[in-house]
Amino acid sequence: MVLNGRTPDSVERAIQRLRQEFPEAKVDGVACDAATAEGAREAFSRVPQVDILVNNLGIFEMKAFADITDADWTRYFEVNVMSGVRFSRHYSAGMREQGWGRILFVSSDAALRVPRDMIHYAMTKTAQLTLARGLAIDLAGTGVTVNAILPGPTRTEYVRERLQARAEQMGGTAEEAEAELIRFQRPTSLIRRISSTEEIANLAVYLCSPRSSSTTGSTVRVEGGTIDTIL
């Protein structure tokens, strides 16, 4: 397994956390900015080939549409979409040649349930669905599958920090801040809470395993029912 991060310190911390939980795991790391072409080339030189690629690099922010500049649009497309394009283009060649591989795009429920204050982010998440489907078609019959998953609000480290800050602002608890977030930002949630990172990872692990060999070109939801359609 190879982990990527922008700084050596962040990569090393992630490696150590993984080794503490799984002492027998074989883990390496590459510190580079995967959002840039230069960073991608650095990753490719360090790790020429992989069997499984998870494109989970992404940025987001809340901003009114009128305030989103041309530079913002370009930056979001470059980071959230082109990073996956570059890594998939490079690593899919080796997967095709060996007759097996897994490519997974971590999209978002925002791809289908567009927030009015995150339109630029949602655009990139929808683009990932098209990219995953198109690449799956290109790799048809090769033994390589390509899919996308749609998480909803997830209890990442950043989200936990935001919830705690909101709790302090409102003079309540993090649990109350989470309930407020669900009530006003994801009222269609069927689980009525934020998903854990483990719940998202469980689906990712399945789609990257040999057991998912008949699932490709698909968009698979793990958003707690926030998308209010049956398709």
N, C-alpha and C positions, 0 to 999 in steps of 0.2 A: 504494500500500500504506500502511495506517495501523497503527502499532504502539501497543499500550496497555500502560501500567505504572502503578504507584501513585505514583511520584515522578518529577519532571522529569529528575533525574540518571539514573535507571535507563533511562528512555525514550531519552534522548539517547545514552547509551552503546550501546544496542541499535541505534539508527539509524546511528551512526558505524561500528559493526562491519559492518552490512549494506552501507553505502556503500563501505567499503574493499574488500569482496569483490565487490560489483557496482556499480561507479562510475556506471553509467547508470541505476540504479534510482531511481524516484521514490518517496521514502519520507517520510511525515509521522508524527507521534506525538501521542498524547493522554494526558496524565498525569491519571489519576483512579482512584478505587477502584471498579472495575467490580463488586465484590461487593456494593455497596449500591445502593439505588434512586436516591439522590442522585447517586452517581458515574455510574450508567447515564444519567441525564438529562443530565449534563455531556457525556458521550461523544456522545449523540444530537444535542445542540445543536452540537457541533463537527463531527460527521460525520453528516449527516442520512440518507445512503443508502449502501449498499455492495452489491456484486455477490456477494461471497464473505465468509462469516462463519465463523470458526473459534473455537469455544467451548473454550478450553483453560485457563481459570482454575480452579485447584483447590488445596486444602490437604490435608495428610495428617499423621498422627502414629500412633505405636503406643501403645495404651492398652488395658488390660484392660476387658472389658465392664462389670464391676461399678464401675469408676471413671469411666465415661463419664456425665457429668452431663446434665441436661435442657438446660442452656446449651450444652454441647458438641454435642448432637444438633441443636439449633436453628441454631447457628453453621455446622455442616457443611452442613446443607441450604440455608441462606441463601447461602453462598459457592459451593458446588459445583453446586447445582441451580438456584436462583433467578437466579443471574447469567445462565445460559444461557437461562432462560425469558424474562427481560426483553429480552435482546439479540435473541433469535430472534423474539419477538413484534413488536418494533419493525421490524427490518430485513426480515423476511419479507414485510411488506406491500408494500414497494417492489419486491421480487423478483417477487412474484406479479403485480403490475401490469405490469412490463416483460416478463414471460414467460420469465425466466431467472434462475437464482441457485444458489448452493451454500451449504449449512449443514452444518457438521461439528462433532460433539461428540467431544472427546478424553476417552474413558472410561478403563478400566483392566481388566487381566485379573482384578483383584479383584472386578469386577462378577459374575463367574461362578465364580471360585475364591476364596472369601471367607476372608481371613486371620482367625484367631481374635482377634488383637490389633489389628485395624483394622476392626471390624464397622461402626462409624459411617461410616467412609470408604467401605467397600464398598457400603453402602446407597445412598449418593449416586451411585456409579458405575453401579449397577443402574438407578437412577431415570433416569439420562441415556439409557440404552438405550430405556426406555419412551418418554421424551420424544422422542427422535429418530424412533422408529417412528411414534408418534402424529402428529407434525408432518408426516412424510412422507405419511401418509394424508390429512391435512388439505390438503396442497398437491398432491395427486394431479392429474396432467394439466396442471399449470401451467408445466412446464419447470424447476421448482425441485426440486432433489434434497436430501435430508436423510439423513445417515448418521452412524454412530458408529464409531470405531476403538478397538481394545483393545490398547494397548501393555502390555508386561510391564516388568520392571526396565530402566530406561533410564539411560544415562550422562549425566545432566544435571549441571550445576555442583554442585547440592546433593548428589547421589549421589556424585560424585567426592570431595567434601569428607568425606562420611561414611565412604567407603571408606578414605581416607587416615587419618582419625582412628582407625578400627578397626585399620588396619595398624600404626600406632604403638602402639596398645594391646596388640596381640598380638606386637609385635616382629618383624613380617614386612613384606611388600610389599603394595602396593595390589592387585596381581594375585592374591596369596594371599587377601586379604580378599574380593575378588570371587568367587573359587572357593568360599570358605566360605559366602558369601551364597547362591550358586546351590545349593550342596549341601544347606543346611539350610532355606532359605526358598522355593526354586523347584526342588525335586528333579526335577520332571517336565519341565524345560526340555530341548528337543531341540537347541538350538544350544549349550547348556552355557556360556553367557556372557551378559553384559548387552548389550542392544541399544544401538547408537549413536543419537544424536538424528537423524542423517541418515537412518537406516533408517526411523525413524518418519515423518520428514518426506516421504520418497519416496512413501509410501502416501497421506499427506494431500494432497500435490500432485496425485496422480492423481485422487483423489476430488473435488478442487476444480476439475478441468479439464473441458473439453468432452468429452473422451474417455470420461468415466465416466457418460454420459447415461442409461445403462440400469441404473445401480446407485443405488437409493434405498430408504430404509426398512431398510437393512442394517446389521448389526454385523460389521465386518471386522477380523479378528485380525492383529496384528503383534507377538505376544508371545513369539515364539520357540518355540511349541509347549508352553507351560506349562499350557494348559488341556487336560486329559486326556480329551477327548471328540472325536468325529468331527463333531459339529454345532456 
